[in-house]
Amino acid sequence: MAKENSGRAQKPLPKYDRVILADIRRTRRGKHHDLLGGIFQDLDSLPEGSAIKIPLNKVDGTTLANLRSAVHRASTARGTAIETLSDEENFYIWKTSSK
């Protein structure tokens, strides 16, 4: 006796949950997120002609190159024009006018 088959192949059940794209946060929360949050909070309230001075020994082992890179990525994402400068002990950040 032949098996009855409706002619349709059954789709396997999905292995993973599905979500709506609109419900997903599209920004990444990197390891410098909390540090950058504090920096940009201070930067937003910074008077013109002033800079933020960040002691390099207070950034939890983050290298100057990684800090500078993270700050520039965040400023680009926020649309904030900044400049940076550093010396042996400190990292300085200030807002500039957009080009």
Backbone as a printed PyTorch tensor [residue, N CA C, xyz], in Angstrom:
tensor([[[ 0.8380, -1.1640,  0.0000],
         [ 0.0000,  0.0000,  0.0000],
         [ 0.8900,  1.2360,  0.0000]],

        [[ 0.5940,  2.2090, -0.8140],
         [ 1.3860,  3.4290, -0.9470],
         [ 0.9920,  4.4320,  0.1300]],

        [[ 2.0130,  5.1950,  0.5730],
         [ 1.7400,  6.2520,  1.5530],
         [ 1.0090,  7.3970,  0.8810]],

        [[ 0.1200,  7.9890,  1.6260],
         [-0.5690,  9.1550,  1.0770],
         [ 0.3100, 10.3790,  1.2680]],

        [[ 0.5340, 11.0980,  0.2180],
         [ 1.3680, 12.2940,  0.2680],
         [ 0.6380, 13.3880, -0.4880]],

        [[ 0.5400, 14.5250,  0.1130],
         [-0.1910, 15.6120, -0.5320],
         [ 0.6430, 16.2720, -1.6190]],

        [[ 1.8740, 15.8340, -1.8080],
         [ 2.7050, 16.4190, -2.8520],
         [ 3.4960, 17.6250, -2.3790]],

        [[ 3.3100, 18.0340, -1.1550],
         [ 4.0250, 19.1930, -0.6150],
         [ 5.1330, 18.7120,  0.3280]],

        [[ 6.2840, 19.3010,  0.1830],
         [ 7.3610, 19.0080,  1.1200],
         [ 7.1690, 19.8850,  2.3520]],

        [[ 7.3100, 19.3120,  3.5110],
         [ 7.1360, 20.0950,  4.7260],
         [ 8.4030, 20.8970,  4.9920]],

        [[ 8.2270, 22.1540,  5.3480],
         [ 9.3590, 23.0110,  5.6970],
         [ 9.7930, 22.6910,  7.1070]],

        [[11.0880, 22.6050,  7.3210],
         [11.5390, 22.3470,  8.6920],
         [11.2490, 23.5540,  9.5800]],

        [[11.0470, 23.2990, 10.8430],
         [10.8150, 24.3800, 11.7930],
         [12.1000, 25.1780, 11.9720]],

        [[11.9980, 26.5020, 12.1330],
         [13.2160, 27.2970, 12.3440],
         [13.8940, 26.9190, 13.6590]],

        [[15.2150, 26.9770, 13.6580],
         [15.9830, 26.6470, 14.8510],
         [16.1410, 27.8410, 15.7820]],

        [[16.0180, 29.0360, 15.2380],
         [16.2650, 30.2540, 16.0040],
         [15.0370, 31.1560, 15.9740]],

        [[14.9400, 32.0030, 16.9880],
         [13.8380, 32.9600, 17.0500],
         [13.9840, 34.0000, 15.9470]],

        [[12.8900, 34.5470, 15.5660],
         [12.8790, 35.6070, 14.5500],
         [12.3870, 36.8880, 15.1880]],

        [[12.9580, 38.0070, 14.7440],
         [12.5720, 39.3210, 15.2620],
         [12.3640, 40.2830, 14.1110]],

        [[11.6310, 41.3150, 14.3770],
         [11.3960, 42.3730, 13.4020],
         [12.6140, 43.2980, 13.4120]],

        [[13.1220, 43.6490, 12.2430],
         [14.3080, 44.5010, 12.1520],
         [14.1230, 45.8400, 12.8480]],

        [[12.9340, 46.3670, 12.8120],
         [12.6850, 47.6650, 13.4440],
         [12.8810, 47.6100, 14.9580]],

        [[12.8140, 46.4080, 15.5310],
         [12.9680, 46.2540, 16.9760],
         [14.4160, 46.0940, 17.4180]],

        [[15.3370, 46.0370, 16.4760],
         [16.7440, 45.8040, 16.8030],
         [17.4840, 47.1330, 16.8730]],

        [[18.2520, 47.2950, 17.9490],
         [19.0980, 48.4810, 18.0650],
         [20.2220, 48.3470, 17.0450]],

        [[20.4510, 49.3580, 16.2480],
         [21.4120, 49.2690, 15.1560],
         [22.8010, 49.7850, 15.5180]],

        [[23.0050, 50.2250, 16.7300],
         [24.3200, 50.7070, 17.1300],
         [24.9980, 49.6650, 17.9860]],

        [[26.2980, 49.6860, 17.9810],
         [27.0260, 48.6990, 18.7720],
         [27.3940, 49.2970, 20.1140]],

        [[27.4570, 48.4760, 21.0970],
         [27.8580, 48.9080, 22.4370],
         [29.2270, 48.3010, 22.6870]],

        [[30.2430, 49.0290, 22.2750],
         [31.6100, 48.5410, 22.3940],
         [32.1390, 48.6430, 23.8140]],

        [[33.3640, 48.1890, 23.9810],
         [33.9450, 48.1620, 25.3210],
         [34.2440, 49.5480, 25.8720]],

        [[34.2610, 50.5660, 25.0150],
         [34.5200, 51.9310, 25.4690],
         [33.2440, 52.7390, 25.6460]],

        [[32.0890, 52.0690, 25.5900],
         [30.7980, 52.7620, 25.6120],
         [30.6350, 53.6760, 26.8300]],

        [[30.8980, 53.1580, 28.0120],
         [30.7040, 53.9570, 29.2290],
         [31.6920, 55.1220, 29.2880]],

        [[32.9260, 54.8820, 28.9030],
         [33.9440, 55.9300, 28.8870],
         [33.5370, 57.0430, 27.9190]],

        [[33.1170, 56.6540, 26.7210],
         [32.7300, 57.6510, 25.7190],
         [31.4610, 58.3950, 26.1030]],

        [[30.5620, 57.7150, 26.7930],
         [29.3480, 58.3880, 27.2580],
         [29.6800, 59.5510, 28.1740]],

        [[30.6070, 59.3330, 29.0940],
         [31.0330, 60.4030, 29.9920],
         [31.7620, 61.5170, 29.2690]],

        [[32.6050, 61.1330, 28.3130],
         [33.3610, 62.1340, 27.5530],
         [32.4060, 63.0360, 26.7720]],

        [[31.4470, 62.4320, 26.0700],
         [30.5500, 63.2470, 25.2400],
         [29.5200, 64.0030, 26.0680]],

        [[29.2170, 63.5290, 27.2440],
         [28.3580, 64.3030, 28.1420],
         [29.0840, 65.5880, 28.5440]],

        [[30.3570, 65.4660, 28.8890],
         [31.1480, 66.6530, 29.2200],
         [31.3460, 67.5400, 27.9950]],

        [[31.5740, 66.9230, 26.8470],
         [31.8090, 67.6850, 25.6200],
         [30.5850, 68.5030, 25.2230]],

        [[29.4050, 67.9450, 25.4410],
         [28.1680, 68.6580, 25.0930],
         [27.9770, 69.9250, 25.9220]],

        [[28.5010, 69.9400, 27.1320],
         [28.3400, 71.1140, 27.9920],
         [29.6040, 71.9700, 28.0430]],

        [[30.5560, 71.6820, 27.1880],
         [31.8320, 72.3830, 27.1860],
         [31.6890, 73.7830, 26.5930]],

        [[32.1570, 74.8060, 27.3080],
         [32.1040, 76.1550, 26.7450],
         [33.0750, 76.2930, 25.5690]],

        [[32.7230, 77.1500, 24.6410],
         [33.5880, 77.3980, 23.4820],
         [34.9430, 77.9140, 23.9570]],

        [[36.0010, 77.4580, 23.3240],
         [37.3440, 77.8770, 23.6980],
         [37.9540, 77.0320, 24.8070]],

        [[37.2690, 75.9520, 25.2060],
         [37.7680, 75.0630, 26.2580],
         [37.9470, 73.6560, 25.7060]],

        [[38.7310, 72.8730, 26.4190],
         [38.9510, 71.4720, 26.0510],
         [38.7540, 70.5960, 27.2740]],

        [[38.4400, 69.3400, 27.0340],
         [38.3670, 68.3450, 28.0920],
         [39.7610, 67.7480, 28.2370]],

        [[40.2210, 67.6150, 29.4650],
         [41.5250, 67.0200, 29.7430],
         [41.2830, 65.6660, 30.4120]],

        [[41.6950, 64.5970, 29.7410],
         [41.4980, 63.2420, 30.2620],
         [42.8600, 62.6580, 30.6200]],

        [[43.1130, 62.4170, 31.9020],
         [44.3770, 61.7890, 32.2930],
         [44.4470, 60.3620, 31.7340]],

        [[45.5160, 60.0310, 31.0490],
         [45.6400, 58.7150, 30.4300],
         [45.7170, 57.5860, 31.4500]],

        [[46.1220, 57.8900, 32.6730],
         [46.1750, 56.8430, 33.6980],
         [44.8060, 56.5680, 34.3110]],

        [[43.7610, 57.2620, 33.8610],
         [42.4020, 57.0830, 34.3880],
         [41.4570, 56.4090, 33.3920]],

        [[41.9940, 55.8570, 32.3040],
         [41.1320, 55.2690, 31.2730],
         [41.2270, 53.7440, 31.2610]],

        [[41.4730, 53.1550, 32.4110],
         [41.4280, 51.7010, 32.6000],
         [42.2600, 50.9210, 31.5940]],

        [[43.4710, 51.3600, 31.3390],
         [44.3770, 50.6110, 30.4740],
         [44.1410, 50.7720, 28.9880]],

        [[43.2150, 51.6110, 28.5910],
         [42.9790, 51.8540, 27.1750],
         [44.1570, 52.6370, 26.6170]],

        [[44.6950, 52.1830, 25.5030],
         [45.8330, 52.8770, 24.9120],
         [45.3850, 54.1870, 24.2890]],

        [[46.3180, 55.0830, 24.1180],
         [46.0100, 56.3730, 23.5040],
         [45.4490, 56.1800, 22.0990]],

        [[46.0440, 55.2850, 21.3300],
         [45.5720, 55.0470, 19.9590],
         [44.1280, 54.5340, 19.9540]],

        [[43.8110, 53.6090, 20.8420],
         [42.4420, 53.0800, 20.9060],
         [41.4530, 54.1260, 21.3980]],

        [[41.8650, 54.9390, 22.3520],
         [41.0030, 56.0070, 22.8600],
         [40.7180, 57.0290, 21.7700]],

        [[41.7700, 57.4500, 21.0880],
         [41.5990, 58.4400, 20.0110],
         [40.6930, 57.8800, 18.9170]],

        [[40.8990, 56.6420, 18.5560],
         [40.0780, 56.0190, 17.5250],
         [38.6180, 55.9310, 17.9460]],

        [[38.3710, 55.5000, 19.1730],
         [36.9990, 55.3890, 19.6760],
         [36.3120, 56.7480, 19.7320]],

        [[37.0320, 57.7710, 20.1620],
         [36.4700, 59.1240, 20.2490],
         [36.1140, 59.6410, 18.8630]],

        [[36.9840, 59.4160, 17.8910],
         [36.6970, 59.8960, 16.5330],
         [35.5370, 59.1280, 15.8930]],

        [[35.4560, 57.8200, 16.1290],
         [34.3050, 57.0580, 15.6130],
         [33.0010, 57.5730, 16.2110]],

        [[33.0030, 57.8080, 17.5180],
         [31.7930, 58.2870, 18.1910],
         [31.4200, 59.6900, 17.7370]],

        [[32.4110, 60.5460, 17.5440],
         [32.1010, 61.9160, 17.1180],
         [31.5280, 61.9300, 15.7060]],

        [[32.0330, 61.0580, 14.8550],
         [31.4990, 60.9550, 13.5000],
         [30.0570, 60.4560, 13.5360]],

        [[29.8010, 59.4570, 14.3520],
         [28.4470, 58.9160, 14.4680],
         [27.4740, 59.9530, 15.0180]],

        [[27.9420, 60.8190, 15.9130],
         [27.0900, 61.8490, 16.5070],
         [27.0150, 63.1150, 15.6590]],

        [[27.8730, 63.2190, 14.6630],
         [27.8980, 64.4230, 13.8340],
         [28.5290, 65.6060, 14.5470]],

        [[29.4320, 65.3380, 15.4850],
         [30.1090, 66.3750, 16.2470],
         [31.5350, 66.5260, 15.7320]],

        [[31.8860, 67.7200, 15.3000],
         [33.2460, 67.9740, 14.8210],
         [34.1490, 68.2240, 16.0290]],

        [[35.2250, 67.4530, 16.1280],
         [36.1490, 67.5870, 17.2540],
         [37.5820, 67.6170, 16.7580]],

        [[38.4520, 68.0190, 17.6430],
         [39.8890, 67.8690, 17.4460],
         [40.4500, 67.2970, 18.7260]],

        [[41.5800, 66.6170, 18.5980],
         [42.2250, 66.0150, 19.7580],
         [43.7050, 66.3560, 19.7640]],

        [[44.2690, 66.2590, 20.9290],
         [45.6980, 66.4830, 21.1180],
         [46.0950, 65.6710, 22.3350]],

        [[47.3270, 65.2390, 22.4040],
         [47.7620, 64.4880, 23.5780],
         [49.1990, 64.8490, 23.9120]],

        [[49.5360, 64.6070, 25.1640],
         [50.9170, 64.7090, 25.6090],
         [51.2320, 63.4220, 26.3650]],

        [[52.2720, 63.3960, 27.1180],
         [52.6830, 62.1810, 27.8190],
         [51.6530, 61.7030, 28.8410]],

        [[50.8990, 62.6190, 29.4200],
         [50.0160, 62.2610, 30.5310],
         [48.5310, 62.4490, 30.2560]],

        [[48.1730, 63.2650, 29.2860],
         [46.7670, 63.6380, 29.0910],
         [46.3490, 63.5570, 27.6320]],

        [[45.0390, 63.4090, 27.4580],
         [44.4020, 63.4300, 26.1540],
         [43.3920, 64.5750, 26.1850]],

        [[43.4490, 65.4550, 25.2040],
         [42.5950, 66.6490, 25.1850],
         [41.6240, 66.5410, 23.9980]],

        [[40.3820, 66.9460, 24.2390],
         [39.3420, 66.9320, 23.1950],
         [38.5780, 68.2390, 23.2620]],

        [[38.2980, 68.8160, 22.1010],
         [37.4500, 70.0040, 22.0560],
         [36.6490, 70.0090, 20.7700]],

        [[35.5270, 70.7410, 20.8350],
         [34.6490, 70.8650, 19.6620],
         [35.2040, 71.9230, 18.7260]],

        [[34.9890, 71.6820, 17.4300],
         [35.3380, 72.6660, 16.4050],
         [34.1030, 72.9590, 15.5910]],

        [[34.1740, 73.9880, 14.7990],
         [33.0290, 74.2690, 13.9220],
         [33.0600, 73.2790, 12.7640]],

        [[31.9030, 72.8780, 12.3000],
         [31.8110, 71.9270, 11.1880],
         [32.4100, 72.5420,  9.9420]],

        [[33.0310, 71.6990,  9.1480],
         [33.6810, 72.1800,  7.9150],
         [32.7290, 72.2310,  6.7730]]])
